[in-house]
Amino acid sequence: MRRGCLFSGLAAVLLVFAGLSWLLGGWYWGGPLAKDTSFIVPDGANLGAVAGKLEREGAVSSSRGFRLRARIFGGGGSIKAGEFLLPKGASPSAIMAILRGGDAVRRFVTVPEGMPSIMVFERLNAQPFLTGSIAMPPDGSLLPNTYDFERGETRQAVLLRMQAAMQRTLAELWEKRSPDTVAKTPLEAVILASIVEKETGKPAERGMVAGLYSNRVRQGIMLQADPTIIYPITRGKPLGRRIRQSEIQAINDYNTYSMIGLPKGPITNPGRASIEAVLHPVKTEALYMVADGTGGHAFAATLPEHNANVEKWYAIRKARGDF
């Protein structure tokens, strides 16, 4: 009798130990994921739905076991909606911690300085992890930067963040503007900054280019900025060829070869630095500029000086075989 009771007690202990091992091991030991895996929790999903999805996608061995252990060991907090990265071999406890307290996977879309709105529109529409449709945003309304988003977020939400960033930045910079700026309104600042952005690829030249165009605005001289010829043709995309004489002479609200003053609107989305350059232009006598063969420009205060710089540029192009 004593021996039978001893065996029964030992069996009970072993049974309890086995049960605890199954319960704890199934929660804290590594899981079946063979590689890092993206996992999406839909909006409004409860524990049962998430457990079933985890099993179907191979993240846990049993949805029933996951639900049971989650209720016992899961702790407080609700499961968050979003996209999460589950590491290779993640245990159920690690998975639950990620889904309840981890950061959702963030994705990024970049708008470089000087990217026109038509190309931002195309970039957002080409992003497969965004949803919904958007209207074409006006040029000058978006701040070039890198923006993060979650999978399934709407394109409109991302676009609104870009526009809000421009509004905040412009308001901040406008308050600190120099009395030397020729911009009478924030919109004029963005218009002129968009020309500066398209005219030079060298950051160090922005202030000088802004100073040159500011001089032309003050003196009532045509800006004669080539990008303003191209904008009505391509909406800011590269032209891919030389500008035609008929396009130089075209009369419209943007072509600064046929009008005095600023175009009616921005010709691209200028970055913060170009807006700052317009609001704090370099003091210069320059009225003319031409490419210098290095990616920058040669500046001149008089037409004879400019003509000499043009001759140098033609000589460089001829030596390169452009003609």
N, C-alpha and C positions, 0 to 999 in steps of 0.2 A: 504493500500500500504506500509506504513512504517513498519507495523507489519510483512508483508510478506517479505520485504527486510531484516528485522532483523533476521527472521527465516532462510532465505536463507544464510545470512552471517554466522550465527551460525552453520548451517549445513556444510558450506564450511570449517569453522575452525575445526569442529569435524572430517570432512573427512580428512583434512590435518593432524590433530593430530593422527588419526587412522593409516593413511599411514606411518607417521614417526614412530609410535610405532611398526608397523609391520616390517618396514625396520630395525630399530635399535634393536628391541627385537629379531628379527630373526638372528641377527649378534652377539649380546652380551649376550643373555640369554643362559642358559645351553642347551646342545644338548642331543640326544637320547642314547648315549653310556651307556650301563648298567654296564660296567666294563672297566678297563684299557685294551687297545687294541693295538696290533702291526699293523701298517699300512705301506705298501710298496709303494713308488713312483717309477715307472719304469724310466729308463733312457729315456730322451727325451719327457716325458709326459707333455702335456700342461694343462692349467687350466680346460678346458672342460673335458678332460680325467680323471683328478684327481677328479673333482667334481662328475662325474658319478661313479667312483670307491668308493668315500666316501659314496654316497647314497646306492650303492649295499651292502656295508659292514656295513651299519647301523650307520655311524658316523654323517651324516647330514640327515635331513628330506627331503630335496629337492635339487637336483643338480642344477636346474635352479635358485632357490633362492640363493644358495651358490655362483654361478657364478656372479649373479647380485650384491650381496652385496660385493663380493670380489673386483669387479671392482670399486665400489664406495668407500669402506672403507679399501681395502686391503693394500694400501700403496705401496711403492716401493719394489723391490727385486723379484727375480724369485723363483719358487718352486724348491727345491733341490731333487735330486734323492737319494734314500736310504730307510732305514727302520726307522720308527719313532714310539715312544710310545705315543699314544693319551690317556689322562687321562679319567676316568669315568666322564660322563656328560660334557665333554669339549664343550664349545661354538664354533660356526663356526669361530669367530674371534681368539679364542685361537688355534684352529686347523690350521688356516692360518699362525699364528705366528710361530707355531712349524715347519710347512712345509717350511717356508721361512727362518727362522733364527735359528731353534732349532738344537741341535746336533743329528746326526743319532745314532740309537742304536748300541752300540759296543758289540761284542761277543768276547770270549776269548778262546785261546787254550794254554795249559801249557806243556812245555817240561821240566821235572825234570832233575836235574843234573844226568848224567850217563845214560840217556835213549838212547839206540842205535837207529841208523837211521831207522832200519826196523820197530821199534815200533812207531817212529814219523811218518813214512810213513803210517802206519796203522791208527794212530790217525787222521791224516789229511783226509784220505780217508773216515773215519767213520763220519766225521763232515758233517751233512746234509745241513748246510747253506753255505758251500763252493761249488764252481763249478770247472769243468775241471779236467784234469788228471795231474799227476806228475810222473817223473822218481824217482827211489830210490836214495836219496842223499847219498854221501859218509859219512861214520862215521867220526866224527871230524870236519865236515863242518858247523854244526849248533850250535848256542849258546843256552844252556838251559836258558829258561826264560818264562814269560807269555806274549803272543802276542795277540793284539786285532785285530779284523777284522769286516767288515760289511757283512751283509747277501748278498749273491750273488757274493762276491769277489772270485777270483780264488785261488785255492790251490797253484798254482805256485807263485802268488804274495806274499802269506804268507811265503812260503818256501824261497823265495829270501830275505825277511826281516830277517829271521832267519840266513841265510848265511852271509848277509851283517853285521849283528850284531857280528857274530863271527870274521869276517875279521877286523872290527874296533877294537874290544876288543883285539884280538891277536896282531895287529899292535901297539896298545897303550902299552900293557904289554911287548912286545918284546923290545921296545925302552928303557924300564926301568929295563931290566933284570940285574941280578947280575953276576959278573964275575965267580961266583962259579957254575953257572948252567952248566950241561953237554950237554945241548941242543945246537947243532951247527946251527940249523935252526928253524924257527917257526914251521915247520911240526914236527920236532923231539920233540919240546916242547909239541905239542898237543898229539903226540903218547904216550909220557911218562906220561902226565897228564891224559890220558884216562885210563892208568893202575892204577895210583894213585886213580882215581875216583872209579874204580871198586874194589879196594883192601880194602878200609876202609869206613865204614858208619859213622865214627866220624869226624866231621869237624876239631876238634882240632888235629887230628893225621895226617892230610894231609902233613904238613911240614916235620914231622918225616919220613913218608913213602917215600916222595920224596927224603929226605936225604939218606935213606937206598938204594933206587934204584940208586941214583946218585953215591953212593959209589961202587955199583956193576958194573955200566957202566964204571967208571974210572979204576977199577981193572980188567976188562975183565972177570967178573964172570957172569955166566948165571943168568938172572933175576928170573927165576923160579916163575913166577906169574901165579897162577891158572886161572884167567880170560882169559889169552892168550891161554890156552888149549881149553876153552869152545867156544871162538869166532868162530873158523872155523866150529864148529858143529851147533851152533844155531844163528850165526850172532849177538850175544850179548844178546839174550833172556835167561832167567833162564834155566839151564840144567834140573832141577827137579829130579836129582839123584846124586849119588856120581860119581866122575870122575873115569873112568876105567884105569887100568894100560896100556892098549894098547893106550889109548888116551894121556897119559902122555909121552909115547915114540914116539908118532906120529911125523913125520918130515914134517913140512910145514913152510910157511913164517910168522907164528904168534906164534907158540908154543915156549915159552922161556925156556922150559925144554929141548929142543933139539937144541938150537941155542944160540950163544953169541950175545949180543947187543939187539937193539930194534926190535920189529916186523916191518913189511913193512908198516903198516899203523895203525891209531887209531882203538881201539876196542870198542869205544863208543863216545858219545859227552860229553867231560868234561866241567865242569862249570868254571867260572872265577877263583874261589878260588883254584881249582886244578892246573890251568895253572900258577897262581901266585906262588903256592907252588913249582912247578918244576923250575920256573925261579928264585926263592929265597929259595933254599932248606935249611932246618935246618942243621947246622953243627953237625954231629954225627959220632960215630965210628960204629954204628949198621950196620950189614950185614944180619941179620936174624930177622924174626918175625913169631909169631904164635898167633892164637886167644887166648884170655885170659878168655873167658867165660862171658864177660860183653858187648860184641859187639865191643870191641877194640882189641888191640894186645899187646903182651909182646915182647919187642925188646932185641936183644943180639948182642954183638960185636964178640963173639967167638962161635965156634961150641959146646963146652961143656956147655956153658951158654944156648945156644939154645936148646940143647937136654934136659936140665933140665926143661926148659919152656914147651917143648913138652910133657914131662912126666906129668907135672901139668895139661896140657890141656886134655890129655887122661884120667886122673883121674876125671876131671870135667865131661867129656862126659860119662864115665862109671857110675858115680853117677847119671847122668840124665837118664840113661837107653838107651843111643845111641848104645851100643853094646849088 
